[in-house]
Amino acid sequence: MMRREAAEQRIRMRSQTYDGRVDDALARYASVERKVDEMEAYADTIQGREPSLEDEFAALERDEAVEKELEALKKSRGQSSTQSTQSEG
């Protein structure tokens, strides 16, 4: 009778230990999976902020157009100040 109770006690203790290990392993797995999901989401947000090659070319074209317009304005201002200097002299 005592041997049976001791065996039952050992079975209960080992099954509790085993169940605890499984629960811990599942919790660790869930934690790792959550971290991977967070990393993937972060990688997606970083990629979303990077301009595409087409966007970069469009920005360069806009900058070039602005530079040309600025140069034209400078030339026209230079000509108008040259004309006003000539008419004063």
PDB file of N, CA, C and O in Angstrom:
ATOM      1  N   MET A   1       0.824  -1.187   0.000  1.00  0.00           N
ATOM      2  CA  MET A   1       0.000   0.000   0.000  1.00  0.00           C
ATOM      3  C   MET A   1       0.873   1.258   0.000  1.00  0.00           C
ATOM      4  O   MET A   1       0.606   2.211  -0.732  1.00  0.00           O
ATOM      5  N   MET A   2       1.909   1.245   0.825  1.00  0.00           N
ATOM      6  CA  MET A   2       2.804   2.407   0.911  1.00  0.00           C
ATOM      7  C   MET A   2       3.578   2.577  -0.397  1.00  0.00           C
ATOM      8  O   MET A   2       3.802   3.697  -0.857  1.00  0.00           O
ATOM      9  N   ARG A   3       3.975   1.475  -0.976  1.00  0.00           N
ATOM     10  CA  ARG A   3       4.696   1.561  -2.244  1.00  0.00           C
ATOM     11  C   ARG A   3       3.798   2.137  -3.331  1.00  0.00           C
ATOM     12  O   ARG A   3       4.246   2.923  -4.165  1.00  0.00           O
ATOM     13  N   ARG A   4       2.519   1.738  -3.316  1.00  0.00           N
ATOM     14  CA  ARG A   4       1.577   2.258  -4.306  1.00  0.00           C
ATOM     15  C   ARG A   4       1.398   3.763  -4.127  1.00  0.00           C
ATOM     16  O   ARG A   4       1.414   4.502  -5.112  1.00  0.00           O
ATOM     17  N   GLU A   5       1.230   4.228  -2.896  1.00  0.00           N
ATOM     18  CA  GLU A   5       1.060   5.656  -2.632  1.00  0.00           C
ATOM     19  C   GLU A   5       2.317   6.436  -3.030  1.00  0.00           C
ATOM     20  O   GLU A   5       2.231   7.529  -3.591  1.00  0.00           O
ATOM     21  N   ALA A   6       3.463   5.867  -2.734  1.00  0.00           N
ATOM     22  CA  ALA A   6       4.714   6.523  -3.112  1.00  0.00           C
ATOM     23  C   ALA A   6       4.829   6.629  -4.623  1.00  0.00           C
ATOM     24  O   ALA A   6       5.261   7.653  -5.151  1.00  0.00           O
ATOM     25  N   ALA A   7       4.440   5.563  -5.316  1.00  0.00           N
ATOM     26  CA  ALA A   7       4.489   5.568  -6.778  1.00  0.00           C
ATOM     27  C   ALA A   7       3.510   6.592  -7.336  1.00  0.00           C
ATOM     28  O   ALA A   7       3.834   7.324  -8.271  1.00  0.00           O
ATOM     29  N   GLU A   8       2.313   6.642  -6.761  1.00  0.00           N
ATOM     30  CA  GLU A   8       1.338   7.637  -7.210  1.00  0.00           C
ATOM     31  C   GLU A   8       1.849   9.056  -6.974  1.00  0.00           C
ATOM     32  O   GLU A   8       1.668   9.939  -7.812  1.00  0.00           O
ATOM     33  N   GLN A   9       2.485   9.262  -5.828  1.00  0.00           N
ATOM     34  CA  GLN A   9       3.046  10.582  -5.508  1.00  0.00           C
ATOM     35  C   GLN A   9       4.135  10.966  -6.521  1.00  0.00           C
ATOM     36  O   GLN A   9       4.187  12.108  -6.980  1.00  0.00           O
ATOM     37  N   ARG A  10       4.991  10.017  -6.859  1.00  0.00           N
ATOM     38  CA  ARG A  10       6.035  10.275  -7.848  1.00  0.00           C
ATOM     39  C   ARG A  10       5.425  10.587  -9.212  1.00  0.00           C
ATOM     40  O   ARG A  10       5.905  11.470  -9.923  1.00  0.00           O
ATOM     41  N   ILE A  11       4.372   9.866  -9.573  1.00  0.00           N
ATOM     42  CA  ILE A  11       3.700  10.113 -10.859  1.00  0.00           C
ATOM     43  C   ILE A  11       3.127  11.525 -10.882  1.00  0.00           C
ATOM     44  O   ILE A  11       3.284  12.253 -11.861  1.00  0.00           O
ATOM     45  N   ARG A  12       2.454  11.907  -9.781  1.00  0.00           N
ATOM     46  CA  ARG A  12       1.879  13.263  -9.714  1.00  0.00           C
ATOM     47  C   ARG A  12       2.971  14.330  -9.807  1.00  0.00           C
ATOM     48  O   ARG A  12       2.821  15.312 -10.533  1.00  0.00           O
ATOM     49  N   MET A  13       4.048  14.141  -9.086  1.00  0.00           N
ATOM     50  CA  MET A  13       5.141  15.128  -9.081  1.00  0.00           C
ATOM     51  C   MET A  13       5.780  15.240 -10.465  1.00  0.00           C
ATOM     52  O   MET A  13       6.030  16.340 -10.957  1.00  0.00           O
ATOM     53  N   ARG A  14       6.038  14.100 -11.077  1.00  0.00           N
ATOM     54  CA  ARG A  14       6.672  14.127 -12.400  1.00  0.00           C
ATOM     55  C   ARG A  14       5.739  14.706 -13.463  1.00  0.00           C
ATOM     56  O   ARG A  14       6.185  15.425 -14.357  1.00  0.00           O
ATOM     57  N   SER A  15       4.439  14.394 -13.366  1.00  0.00           N
ATOM     58  CA  SER A  15       3.512  14.951 -14.360  1.00  0.00           C
ATOM     59  C   SER A  15       3.369  16.457 -14.172  1.00  0.00           C
ATOM     60  O   SER A  15       3.227  17.179 -15.158  1.00  0.00           O
ATOM     61  N   GLN A  16       3.403  16.949 -12.945  1.00  0.00           N
ATOM     62  CA  GLN A  16       3.351  18.390 -12.705  1.00  0.00           C
ATOM     63  C   GLN A  16       4.611  19.065 -13.238  1.00  0.00           C
ATOM     64  O   GLN A  16       4.542  20.132 -13.849  1.00  0.00           O
ATOM     65  N   THR A  17       5.748  18.444 -13.006  1.00  0.00           N
ATOM     66  CA  THR A  17       7.012  18.989 -13.511  1.00  0.00           C
ATOM     67  C   THR A  17       6.999  19.005 -15.026  1.00  0.00           C
ATOM     68  O   THR A  17       7.390  19.997 -15.642  1.00  0.00           O
ATOM     69  N   TYR A  18       6.557  17.925 -15.625  1.00  0.00           N
ATOM     70  CA  TYR A  18       6.505  17.839 -17.084  1.00  0.00           C
ATOM     71  C   TYR A  18       5.545  18.886 -17.636  1.00  0.00           C
ATOM     72  O   TYR A  18       5.879  19.585 -18.593  1.00  0.00           O
ATOM     73  N   ASP A  19       4.356  19.004 -17.044  1.00  0.00           N
ATOM     74  CA  ASP A  19       3.374  19.985 -17.501  1.00  0.00           C
ATOM     75  C   ASP A  19       3.937  21.400 -17.386  1.00  0.00           C
ATOM     76  O   ASP A  19       3.708  22.240 -18.255  1.00  0.00           O
ATOM     77  N   GLY A  20       4.666  21.651 -16.319  1.00  0.00           N
ATOM     78  CA  GLY A  20       5.282  22.961 -16.141  1.00  0.00           C
ATOM     79  C   GLY A  20       6.304  23.241 -17.219  1.00  0.00           C
ATOM     80  O   GLY A  20       6.392  24.364 -17.717  1.00  0.00           O
ATOM     81  N   ARG A  21       7.069  22.244 -17.584  1.00  0.00           N
ATOM     82  CA  ARG A  21       8.068  22.420 -18.640  1.00  0.00           C
ATOM     83  C   ARG A  21       7.403  22.706 -19.980  1.00  0.00           C
ATOM     84  O   ARG A  21       7.863  23.558 -20.740  1.00  0.00           O
ATOM     85  N   VAL A  22       6.333  21.998 -20.261  1.00  0.00           N
ATOM     86  CA  VAL A  22       5.616  22.228 -21.514  1.00  0.00           C
ATOM     87  C   VAL A  22       5.030  23.632 -21.530  1.00  0.00           C
ATOM     88  O   VAL A  22       5.122  24.337 -22.535  1.00  0.00           O
ATOM     89  N   ASP A  23       4.429  24.036 -20.421  1.00  0.00           N
ATOM     90  CA  ASP A  23       3.865  25.391 -20.340  1.00  0.00           C
ATOM     91  C   ASP A  23       4.950  26.446 -20.514  1.00  0.00           C
ATOM     92  O   ASP A  23       4.757  27.435 -21.222  1.00  0.00           O
ATOM     93  N   ASP A  24       6.091  26.232 -19.868  1.00  0.00           N
ATOM     94  CA  ASP A  24       7.198  27.179 -20.010  1.00  0.00           C
ATOM     95  C   ASP A  24       7.696  27.239 -21.447  1.00  0.00           C
ATOM     96  O   ASP A  24       7.959  28.317 -21.980  1.00  0.00           O
ATOM     97  N   ALA A  25       7.821  26.078 -22.062  1.00  0.00           N
ATOM     98  CA  ALA A  25       8.293  26.040 -23.448  1.00  0.00           C
ATOM     99  C   ALA A  25       7.309  26.756 -24.366  1.00  0.00           C
ATOM    100  O   ALA A  25       7.721  27.507 -25.250  1.00  0.00           O
ATOM    101  N   LEU A  26       6.021  26.532 -24.166  1.00  0.00           N
ATOM    102  CA  LEU A  26       5.020  27.205 -24.992  1.00  0.00           C
ATOM    103  C   LEU A  26       5.033  28.717 -24.760  1.00  0.00           C
ATOM    104  O   LEU A  26       4.863  29.492 -25.700  1.00  0.00           O
ATOM    105  N   ALA A  27       5.233  29.129 -23.522  1.00  0.00           N
ATOM    106  CA  ALA A  27       5.305  30.563 -23.217  1.00  0.00           C
ATOM    107  C   ALA A  27       6.528  31.189 -23.876  1.00  0.00           C
ATOM    108  O   ALA A  27       6.446  32.285 -24.431  1.00  0.00           O
ATOM    109  N   ARG A  28       7.663  30.494 -23.817  1.00  0.00           N
ATOM    110  CA  ARG A  28       8.868  31.015 -24.472  1.00  0.00           C
ATOM    111  C   ARG A  28       8.673  31.093 -25.982  1.00  0.00           C
ATOM    112  O   ARG A  28       9.088  32.062 -26.617  1.00  0.00           O
ATOM    113  N   TYR A  29       8.048  30.082 -26.548  1.00  0.00           N
ATOM    114  CA  TYR A  29       7.785  30.079 -27.985  1.00  0.00           C
ATOM    115  C   TYR A  29       6.882  31.253 -28.361  1.00  0.00           C
ATOM    116  O   TYR A  29       7.140  31.940 -29.349  1.00  0.00           O
ATOM    117  N   ALA A  30       5.833  31.485 -27.586  1.00  0.00           N
ATOM    118  CA  ALA A  30       4.920  32.598 -27.855  1.00  0.00           C
ATOM    119  C   ALA A  30       5.651  33.926 -27.759  1.00  0.00           C
ATOM    120  O   ALA A  30       5.401  34.838 -28.548  1.00  0.00           O
ATOM    121  N   SER A  31       6.550  34.035 -26.795  1.00  0.00           N
ATOM    122  CA  SER A  31       7.319  35.265 -26.641  1.00  0.00           C
ATOM    123  C   SER A  31       8.234  35.505 -27.832  1.00  0.00           C
ATOM    124  O   SER A  31       8.324  36.622 -28.341  1.00  0.00           O
ATOM    125  N   VAL A  32       8.903  34.462 -28.268  1.00  0.00           N
ATOM    126  CA  VAL A  32       9.791  34.570 -29.433  1.00  0.00           C
ATOM    127  C   VAL A  32       8.983  34.915 -30.676  1.00  0.00           C
ATOM    128  O   VAL A  32       9.392  35.757 -31.474  1.00  0.00           O
ATOM    129  N   GLU A  33       7.843  34.267 -30.837  1.00  0.00           N
ATOM    130  CA  GLU A  33       6.994  34.534 -31.990  1.00  0.00           C
ATOM    131  C   GLU A  33       6.514  35.988 -31.992  1.00  0.00           C
ATOM    132  O   GLU A  33       6.472  36.625 -33.044  1.00  0.00           O
ATOM    133  N   ARG A  34       6.155  36.509 -30.823  1.00  0.00           N
ATOM    134  CA  ARG A  34       5.710  37.896 -30.701  1.00  0.00           C
ATOM    135  C   ARG A  34       6.853  38.859 -31.072  1.00  0.00           C
ATOM    136  O   ARG A  34       6.638  39.852 -31.766  1.00  0.00           O
ATOM    137  N   LYS A  35       8.050  38.552 -30.603  1.00  0.00           N
ATOM    138  CA  LYS A  35       9.192  39.408 -30.936  1.00  0.00           C
ATOM    139  C   LYS A  35       9.477  39.406 -32.435  1.00  0.00           C
ATOM    140  O   LYS A  35       9.790  40.448 -33.010  1.00  0.00           O
ATOM    141  N   VAL A  36       9.369  38.249 -33.061  1.00  0.00           N
ATOM    142  CA  VAL A  36       9.584  38.151 -34.505  1.00  0.00           C
ATOM    143  C   VAL A  36       8.525  38.970 -35.241  1.00  0.00           C
ATOM    144  O   VAL A  36       8.836  39.671 -36.205  1.00  0.00           O
ATOM    145  N   ASP A  37       7.277  38.881 -34.788  1.00  0.00           N
ATOM    146  CA  ASP A  37       6.209  39.681 -35.397  1.00  0.00           C
ATOM    147  C   ASP A  37       6.502  41.162 -35.273  1.00  0.00           C
ATOM    148  O   ASP A  37       6.301  41.918 -36.224  1.00  0.00           O
ATOM    149  N   GLU A  38       6.978  41.587 -34.103  1.00  0.00           N
ATOM    150  CA  GLU A  38       7.316  42.999 -33.896  1.00  0.00           C
ATOM    151  C   GLU A  38       8.461  43.425 -34.807  1.00  0.00           C
ATOM    152  O   GLU A  38       8.433  44.517 -35.374  1.00  0.00           O
ATOM    153  N   MET A  39       9.460  42.571 -34.946  1.00  0.00           N
ATOM    154  CA  MET A  39      10.596  42.899 -35.808  1.00  0.00           C
ATOM    155  C   MET A  39      10.165  43.008 -37.267  1.00  0.00           C
ATOM    156  O   MET A  39      10.618  43.901 -37.983  1.00  0.00           O
ATOM    157  N   GLU A  40       9.295  42.106 -37.708  1.00  0.00           N
ATOM    158  CA  GLU A  40       8.804  42.165 -39.083  1.00  0.00           C
ATOM    159  C   GLU A  40       7.988  43.430 -39.308  1.00  0.00           C
ATOM    160  O   GLU A  40       8.111  44.073 -40.350  1.00  0.00           O
ATOM    161  N   ALA A  41       7.156  43.789 -38.338  1.00  0.00           N
ATOM    162  CA  ALA A  41       6.354  45.003 -38.462  1.00  0.00           C
ATOM    163  C   ALA A  41       7.258  46.233 -38.516  1.00  0.00           C
ATOM    164  O   ALA A  41       7.010  47.151 -39.298  1.00  0.00           O
ATOM    165  N   TYR A  42       8.302  46.254 -37.690  1.00  0.00           N
ATOM    166  CA  TYR A  42       9.246  47.371 -37.698  1.00  0.00           C
ATOM    167  C   TYR A  42       9.978  47.447 -39.037  1.00  0.00           C
ATOM    168  O   TYR A  42      10.177  48.533 -39.580  1.00  0.00           O
ATOM    169  N   ALA A  43      10.372  46.301 -39.560  1.00  0.00           N
ATOM    170  CA  ALA A  43      11.048  46.284 -40.862  1.00  0.00           C
ATOM    171  C   ALA A  43      10.124  46.824 -41.951  1.00  0.00           C
ATOM    172  O   ALA A  43      10.571  47.536 -42.850  1.00  0.00           O
ATOM    173  N   ASP A  44       8.845  46.489 -41.872  1.00  0.00           N
ATOM    174  CA  ASP A  44       7.881  46.997 -42.860  1.00  0.00           C
ATOM    175  C   ASP A  44       7.729  48.503 -42.757  1.00  0.00           C
ATOM    176  O   ASP A  44       7.601  49.177 -43.780  1.00  0.00           O
ATOM    177  N   THR A  45       7.741  49.054 -41.534  1.00  0.00           N
ATOM    178  CA  THR A  45       7.601  50.507 -41.390  1.00  0.00           C
ATOM    179  C   THR A  45       8.843  51.219 -41.900  1.00  0.00           C
ATOM    180  O   THR A  45       8.745  52.299 -42.482  1.00  0.00           O
ATOM    181  N   ILE A  46      10.001  50.624 -41.689  1.00  0.00           N
ATOM    182  CA  ILE A  46      11.226  51.235 -42.204  1.00  0.00           C
ATOM    183  C   ILE A  46      11.191  51.241 -43.723  1.00  0.00           C
ATOM    184  O   ILE A  46      11.530  52.248 -44.345  1.00  0.00           O
ATOM    185  N   GLN A  47      10.792  50.142 -44.320  1.00  0.00           N
ATOM    186  CA  GLN A  47      10.725  50.056 -45.770  1.00  0.00           C
ATOM    187  C   GLN A  47       9.717  51.058 -46.305  1.00  0.00           C
ATOM    188  O   GLN A  47       9.919  51.625 -47.379  1.00  0.00           O
ATOM    189  N   GLY A  48       8.632  51.285 -45.568  1.00  0.00           N
ATOM    190  CA  GLY A  48       7.606  52.226 -46.008  1.00  0.00           C
ATOM    191  C   GLY A  48       8.114  53.645 -46.077  1.00  0.00           C
ATOM    192  O   GLY A  48       7.601  54.440 -46.864  1.00  0.00           O
ATOM    193  N   ARG A  49       9.117  53.992 -45.269  1.00  0.00           N
ATOM    194  CA  ARG A  49       9.650  55.343 -45.256  1.00  0.00           C
ATOM    195  C   ARG A  49      10.720  55.571 -46.318  1.00  0.00           C
ATOM    196  O   ARG A  49      11.027  56.717 -46.647  1.00  0.00           O
ATOM    197  N   GLU A  50      11.279  54.522 -46.845  1.00  0.00           N
ATOM    198  CA  GLU A  50      12.317  54.656 -47.862  1.00  0.00           C
ATOM    199  C   GLU A  50      11.681  55.045 -49.186  1.00  0.00           C
ATOM    200  O   GLU A  50      10.726  54.405 -49.629  1.00  0.00           O
ATOM    201  N   PRO A  51      12.201  56.090 -49.824  1.00  0.00           N
ATOM    202  CA  PRO A  51      11.624  56.457 -51.123  1.00  0.00           C
ATOM    203  C   PRO A  51      12.016  55.427 -52.182  1.00  0.00           C
ATOM    204  O   PRO A  51      13.099  54.843 -52.139  1.00  0.00           O
ATOM    205  N   SER A  52      11.127  55.230 -53.108  1.00  0.00           N
ATOM    206  CA  SER A  52      11.431  54.316 -54.200  1.00  0.00           C
ATOM    207  C   SER A  52      12.388  55.016 -55.162  1.00  0.00           C
ATOM    208  O   SER A  52      12.610  56.222 -55.061  1.00  0.00           O
ATOM    209  N   LEU A  53      12.935  54.270 -56.067  1.00  0.00           N
ATOM    210  CA  LEU A  53      13.846  54.827 -57.050  1.00  0.00           C
ATOM    211  C   LEU A  53      13.135  55.863 -57.911  1.00  0.00           C
ATOM    212  O   LEU A  53      13.707  56.898 -58.252  1.00  0.00           O
ATOM    213  N   GLU A  54      11.889  55.576 -58.258  1.00  0.00           N
ATOM    214  CA  GLU A  54      11.111  56.523 -59.054  1.00  0.00           C
ATOM    215  C   GLU A  54      10.881  57.825 -58.283  1.00  0.00           C
ATOM    216  O   GLU A  54      10.944  58.913 -58.856  1.00  0.00           O
ATOM    217  N   ASP A  55      10.612  57.704 -56.979  1.00  0.00           N
ATOM    218  CA  ASP A  55      10.417  58.900 -56.154  1.00  0.00           C
ATOM    219  C   ASP A  55      11.690  59.739 -56.093  1.00  0.00           C
ATOM    220  O   ASP A  55      11.639  60.968 -56.140  1.00  0.00           O
ATOM    221  N   GLU A  56      12.827  59.064 -55.988  1.00  0.00           N
ATOM    222  CA  GLU A  56      14.093  59.788 -55.933  1.00  0.00           C
ATOM    223  C   GLU A  56      14.360  60.527 -57.244  1.00  0.00           C
ATOM    224  O   GLU A  56      14.817  61.670 -57.231  1.00  0.00           O
ATOM    225  N   PHE A  57      14.076  59.874 -58.382  1.00  0.00           N
ATOM    226  CA  PHE A  57      14.258  60.546 -59.679  1.00  0.00           C
ATOM    227  C   PHE A  57      13.307  61.728 -59.816  1.00  0.00           C
ATOM    228  O   PHE A  57      13.689  62.778 -60.333  1.00  0.00           O
ATOM    229  N   ALA A  58      12.074  61.562 -59.357  1.00  0.00           N
ATOM    230  CA  ALA A  58      11.104  62.660 -59.429  1.00  0.00           C
ATOM    231  C   ALA A  58      11.569  63.832 -58.579  1.00  0.00           C
ATOM    232  O   ALA A  58      11.429  64.986 -58.984  1.00  0.00           O
ATOM    233  N   ALA A  59      12.115  63.551 -57.416  1.00  0.00           N
ATOM    234  CA  ALA A  59      12.623  64.615 -56.550  1.00  0.00           C
ATOM    235  C   ALA A  59      13.805  65.330 -57.211  1.00  0.00           C
ATOM    236  O   ALA A  59      13.913  66.555 -57.142  1.00  0.00           O
ATOM    237  N   LEU A  60      14.677  64.568 -57.843  1.00  0.00           N
ATOM    238  CA  LEU A  60      15.811  65.182 -58.538  1.00  0.00           C
ATOM    239  C   LEU A  60      15.334  66.075 -59.683  1.00  0.00           C
ATOM    240  O   LEU A  60      15.880  67.157 -59.899  1.00  0.00           O
ATOM    241  N   GLU A  61      14.318  65.622 -60.414  1.00  0.00           N
ATOM    242  CA  GLU A  61      13.778  66.436 -61.505  1.00  0.00           C
ATOM    243  C   GLU A  61      13.157  67.720 -60.970  1.00  0.00           C
ATOM    244  O   GLU A  61      13.323  68.788 -61.560  1.00  0.00           O
ATOM    245  N   ARG A  62      12.438  67.615 -59.851  1.00  0.00           N
ATOM    246  CA  ARG A  62      11.849  68.822 -59.248  1.00  0.00           C
ATOM    247  C   ARG A  62      12.951  69.785 -58.808  1.00  0.00           C
ATOM    248  O   ARG A  62      12.858  70.992 -59.029  1.00  0.00           O
ATOM    249  N   ASP A  63      13.998  69.238 -58.183  1.00  0.00           N
ATOM    250  CA  ASP A  63      15.103  70.075 -57.738  1.00  0.00           C
ATOM    251  C   ASP A  63      15.782  70.752 -58.929  1.00  0.00           C
ATOM    252  O   ASP A  63      16.134  71.930 -58.868  1.00  0.00           O
ATOM    253  N   GLU A  64      15.958  70.003 -59.997  1.00  0.00           N
ATOM    254  CA  GLU A  64      16.582  70.553 -61.198  1.00  0.00           C
ATOM    255  C   GLU A  64      15.715  71.660 -61.796  1.00  0.00           C
ATOM    256  O   GLU A  64      16.223  72.694 -62.229  1.00  0.00           O
ATOM    257  N   ALA A  65      14.413  71.434 -61.814  1.00  0.00           N
ATOM    258  CA  ALA A  65      13.497  72.447 -62.345  1.00  0.00           C
ATOM    259  C   ALA A  65      13.538  73.705 -61.488  1.00  0.00           C
ATOM    260  O   ALA A  65      13.509  74.818 -62.013  1.00  0.00           O
ATOM    261  N   VAL A  66      13.605  73.532 -60.177  1.00  0.00           N
ATOM    262  CA  VAL A  66      13.685  74.688 -59.274  1.00  0.00           C
ATOM    263  C   VAL A  66      14.994  75.434 -59.498  1.00  0.00           C
ATOM    264  O   VAL A  66      15.015  76.664 -59.534  1.00  0.00           O
ATOM    265  N   GLU A  67      16.083  74.688 -59.648  1.00  0.00           N
ATOM    266  CA  GLU A  67      17.386  75.321 -59.900  1.00  0.00           C
ATOM    267  C   GLU A  67      17.368  76.122 -61.204  1.00  0.00           C
ATOM    268  O   GLU A  67      17.894  77.234 -61.254  1.00  0.00           O
ATOM    269  N   LYS A  68      16.772  75.572 -62.246  1.00  0.00           N
ATOM    270  CA  LYS A  68      16.680  76.282 -63.524  1.00  0.00           C
ATOM    271  C   LYS A  68      15.851  77.548 -63.377  1.00  0.00           C
ATOM    272  O   LYS A  68      16.211  78.602 -63.902  1.00  0.00           O
ATOM    273  N   GLU A  69      14.741  77.438 -62.661  1.00  0.00           N
ATOM    274  CA  GLU A  69      13.884  78.606 -62.455  1.00  0.00           C
ATOM    275  C   GLU A  69      14.619  79.669 -61.652  1.00  0.00           C
ATOM    276  O   GLU A  69      14.510  80.859 -61.950  1.00  0.00           O
ATOM    277  N   LEU A  70      15.352  79.257 -60.654  1.00  0.00           N
ATOM    278  CA  LEU A  70      16.129  80.199 -59.849  1.00  0.00           C
ATOM    279  C   LEU A  70      17.196  80.873 -60.695  1.00  0.00           C
ATOM    280  O   LEU A  70      17.401  82.082 -60.589  1.00  0.00           O
ATOM    281  N   GLU A  71      17.866  80.113 -61.522  1.00  0.00           N
ATOM    282  CA  GLU A  71      18.888  80.676 -62.412  1.00  0.00           C
ATOM    283  C   GLU A  71      18.269  81.690 -63.366  1.00  0.00           C
ATOM    284  O   GLU A  71      18.850  82.745 -63.620  1.00  0.00           O
ATOM    285  N   ALA A  72      17.090  81.370 -63.894  1.00  0.00           N
ATOM    286  CA  ALA A  72      16.404  82.305 -64.798  1.00  0.00           C
ATOM    287  C   ALA A  72      16.035  83.580 -64.058  1.00  0.00           C
ATOM    288  O   ALA A  72      16.173  84.676 -64.601  1.00  0.00           O
ATOM    289  N   LEU A  73      15.571  83.445 -62.833  1.00  0.00           N
ATOM    290  CA  LEU A  73      15.238  84.640 -62.040  1.00  0.00           C
ATOM    291  C   LEU A  73      16.475  85.485 -61.766  1.00  0.00           C
ATOM    292  O   LEU A  73      16.421  86.713 -61.830  1.00  0.00           O
ATOM    293  N   LYS A  74      17.586  84.827 -61.464  1.00  0.00           N
ATOM    294  CA  LYS A  74      18.826  85.557 -61.219  1.00  0.00           C
ATOM    295  C   LYS A  74      19.259  86.314 -62.471  1.00  0.00           C
ATOM    296  O   LYS A  74      19.691  87.464 -62.395  1.00  0.00           O
ATOM    297  N   LYS A  75      19.137  85.653 -63.629  1.00  0.00           N
ATOM    298  CA  LYS A  75      19.514  86.305 -64.882  1.00  0.00           C
ATOM    299  C   LYS A  75      18.617  87.496 -65.156  1.00  0.00           C
ATOM    300  O   LYS A  75      19.082  88.566 -65.548  1.00  0.00           O
ATOM    301  N   SER A  76      17.311  87.294 -64.944  1.00  0.00           N
ATOM    302  CA  SER A  76      16.390  88.411 -65.204  1.00  0.00           C
ATOM    303  C   SER A  76      16.634  89.545 -64.224  1.00  0.00           C
ATOM    304  O   SER A  76      16.522  90.710 -64.605  1.00  0.00           O
ATOM    305  N   ARG A  77      16.957  89.251 -63.006  1.00  0.00           N
ATOM    306  CA  ARG A  77      17.276  90.305 -62.020  1.00  0.00           C
ATOM    307  C   ARG A  77      18.583  90.997 -62.400  1.00  0.00           C
ATOM    308  O   ARG A  77      18.731  92.208 -62.239  1.00  0.00           O
ATOM    309  N   GLY A  78      19.522  90.209 -62.904  1.00  0.00           N
ATOM    310  CA  GLY A  78      20.798  90.786 -63.329  1.00  0.00           C
ATOM    311  C   GLY A  78      20.616  91.703 -64.517  1.00  0.00           C
ATOM    312  O   GLY A  78      21.251  92.755 -64.583  1.00  0.00           O
ATOM    313  N   GLN A  79      19.766  91.333 -65.454  1.00  0.00           N
ATOM    314  CA  GLN A  79      19.505  92.163 -66.623  1.00  0.00           C
ATOM    315  C   GLN A  79      18.754  93.422 -66.228  1.00  0.00           C
ATOM    316  O   GLN A  79      19.041  94.504 -66.740  1.00  0.00           O
ATOM    317  N   SER A  80      17.782  93.289 -65.308  1.00  0.00           N
ATOM    318  CA  SER A  80      17.017  94.466 -64.904  1.00  0.00           C
ATOM    319  C   SER A  80      17.893  95.430 -64.131  1.00  0.00           C
ATOM    320  O   SER A  80      17.739  96.642 -64.279  1.00  0.00           O
ATOM    321  N   SER A  81      18.814  94.931 -63.307  1.00  0.00           N
ATOM    322  CA  SER A  81      19.691  95.842 -62.594  1.00  0.00           C
ATOM    323  C   SER A  81      20.726  96.452 -63.540  1.00  0.00           C
ATOM    324  O   SER A  81      21.163  97.584 -63.335  1.00  0.00           O
ATOM    325  N   THR A  82      21.121  95.700 -64.583  1.00  0.00           N
ATOM    326  CA  THR A  82      22.046  96.243 -65.581  1.00  0.00           C
ATOM    327  C   THR A  82      21.340  97.327 -66.376  1.00  0.00           C
ATOM    328  O   THR A  82      21.934  98.365 -66.668  1.00  0.00           O
ATOM    329  N   GLN A  83      20.090  97.103 -66.729  1.00  0.00           N
ATOM    330  CA  GLN A  83      19.337  98.109 -67.490  1.00  0.00           C
ATOM    331  C   GLN A  83      19.102  99.351 -66.643  1.00  0.00           C
ATOM    332  O   GLN A  83      19.206 100.467 -67.152  1.00  0.00           O
ATOM    333  N   SER A  84      18.789  99.185 -65.372  1.00  0.00           N
ATOM    334  CA  SER A  84      18.546 100.341 -64.519  1.00  0.00           C
ATOM    335  C   SER A  84      19.838 101.101 -64.285  1.00  0.00           C
ATOM    336  O   SER A  84      19.803 102.322 -64.133  1.00  0.00           O
ATOM    337  N   THR A  85      20.983 100.418 -64.250  1.00  0.00           N
ATOM    338  CA  THR A  85      22.271 101.067 -64.083  1.00  0.00           C
ATOM    339  C   THR A  85      22.605 101.848 -65.343  1.00  0.00           C
ATOM    340  O   THR A  85      23.137 102.955 -65.258  1.00  0.00           O
ATOM    341  N   GLN A  86      22.300 101.285 -66.523  1.00  0.00           N
ATOM    342  CA  GLN A  86      22.592 101.961 -67.784  1.00  0.00           C
ATOM    343  C   GLN A  86      21.710 103.187 -67.953  1.00  0.00           C
ATOM    344  O   GLN A  86      22.176 104.214 -68.448  1.00  0.00           O
ATOM    345  N   SER A  87      20.437 103.102 -67.550  1.00  0.00           N
ATOM    346  CA  SER A  87      19.554 104.241 -67.712  1.00  0.00           C
ATOM    347  C   SER A  87      19.886 105.342 -66.738  1.00  0.00           C
ATOM    348  O   SER A  87      19.596 106.507 -67.011  1.00  0.00           O
ATOM    349  N   GLU A  88      20.490 105.010 -65.596  1.00  0.00           N
ATOM    350  CA  GLU A  88      20.885 106.027 -64.631  1.00  0.00           C
ATOM    351  C   GLU A  88      22.153 106.761 -65.098  1.00  0.00           C
ATOM    352  O   GLU A  88      22.326 107.940 -64.789  1.00  0.00           O
ATOM    353  N   GLY A  89      23.036 106.083 -65.835  1.00  0.00           N
ATOM    354  CA  GLY A  89      24.317 106.605 -66.207  1.00  0.00           C
ATOM    355  C   GLY A  89      24.331 107.345 -67.439  1.00  0.00           C
ATOM    356  O   GLY A  89      25.381 107.837 -67.852  1.00  0.00           O
TER     357      GLY A  89
END
